[in-house]
Amino acid sequence: MKDKEIIERLKTGDESGLKYLYQYQNKITAYVIKNNGNEADAKDLFQDAIIVFYKNVMSGNYQQKSKISTYLFSICQRQWLNQLNRRKSKVQTTSDFIKYEKGEQTESRDESSNEGLLSYIVKALKELGEPCKSLLEASIYLQMSMKDIAQKYNYKNAHSVRQQKLRCLKRLRGGMDNRIIQQLS
């Protein structure tokens, strides 16, 4: 099927045009796996790219300057690089937090403000106490699922964990607000 035919089918609501695009998925999967991803990442990425492509075609924003396969690949490539950057940022933040909590030096771009923030967060979490400290660390810094946290810390279910997390966050915010007010006085 030619690219123009795919576009025409999509505009007329014929889903066979979308189905045809799935032949390009293997190329995307190979790219993602080669660049620190897995098949599940690749499938999600490709689905997102198909949606972007479809919306662009239907809104008239798609201009046939390149092959559809090239266009889909560039969407996936851009989205994957963004995702890798977000992951790297989360890993760096978590790593800095763990290093700071252990008393190790952190090597960040803006060390003084980063260290001040980490110090503030560590103090606030310590003052918050258990089980809030462990629950927030597990959910935010270790990015564990609510189900896994429920099993690890013997909560009834994931809903109970969410409720406790909300209560802990509320207490944490309240404590931080009080500290800020005290510093300003």
Secondary structure, DSSP 8 states (H G I E B T S, - for coil): --HHHHHHHHHTT-THHHHHHGGGHHHHHHHHHHTT--HHHHHHHHHHHHHHHHHHHHHT----SS-HHHHHHHHHHHHHHHHHHHHHHHHHHHHHHHHHHTT-----TTHHHHHHHHHHHHHHHHHH-TTHHHHHIIIIIS---HHHHHHHTT-S-HHHHHHHHHHHHHHHHHHHHHHHHHHH-
